Amino acid sequence: MTKNDDRLFLITGATGNTGKTTVQLLLERGHRVRALVHREDDRSRQLAATGAEIVVGDLLNLYDVSSAMRGVSGAYFCYPIAPGLLDATVTFAQAATEAGVRSVVNMSQISARREAVSNQARQHWLGERLLDRTTMLTAHLRPTFFAEWISWWWGRQGDEGVLRLPFGSGRHAPVAGVDQAYVIAAILEKPEPHDRQTYPLHGPVEMDHYGIAMAVSRALGIPVTYEPISIEEFADGLASLGKPSHLIQHLSNVATDYQHGIFQGTNNLIEVIGNRSPMTVEEFVIDRRHDFDRNGSNFMPPKSS
């Protein structure tokens, strides 16, 4: 494809659920893309094979980030659920300002707000405010729970499946990472209409986890049940899996947020901004069927098992 222009886009979290597809979309549309990754591995080599420039670095290292920012017009900032979010945001903002980066798309989360009890969620809100104070054109994305959550917390025993989560009868519309990438790429390509905007991102159908289990069952053709568990059991299970305390504190508190309706809602922003119809749960499961052949990486069996 002939290049649309000579802009260079920096994608952080480039091998992740949103970053990988964003890199691919921008390359397909004729743009130059620099992918910031933690290490060289099969995932980064796959991105390099598609035409991305690979830079290995740490978002907490000012030298790494400054080097990655050289010549960049627009950037996507995505930080994991881990300590250091505010330090990384400050580092990113300073390096981008020094490099003259014109725009940024910031991956936040739907629970981000001043009064959030989750440390990570509150830091996301503070990070948004920090980026708003730069001269960059800034857009914040606040997705509800990713559709990928279903496969991460999924349990498979023979021809039956189970979801064991502390979400009670709360509701949300699962949104796939690939669908969010279309929004990210669109905003990077044309950032002006989105400056200082905050966009909650949802999938097409809001449902509780009983409904999600039914949708997974329809897609796989096997019985699937939802077993609600307490937040305490959930936190204990995370600890037994060796998860860090920062993650446990965050997920325990967003489980409460979820039960109180913070994650619910639907809208058409993926269609309007990304020009893409978002996947339903059934479509996501069919597309990722191989992920449901075994237990997800975060599955917590009952204590008696």
Secondary structure, DSSP 8 states (H G I E B T S, - for coil): ---S---EEEESSTTSTTHHHHHHHHHHTT-EEEEEESS-SHHHHHHHHTT-EEEE--TT-HHHHHHHHTT-SEEEE---SSTTHHHHHHHHHHHHHHHT--EEEEE--TT--TT-SSHHHHHHHHHHHHHHTSSSEEEEEEE-SBTHHHHHSEEEETTEEEEEES-TT-EE--B-HHHHHHHHHHHHHS-GGGTTEEEEE--S--EEHHHHHHHHHHHHTS-EEEEE--HHHHHHHHHHTT--HHHHHHHHHHHHHHHTTTT----SHHHHHH-S----HHHHHHHTGGGGSS--TT----TT-
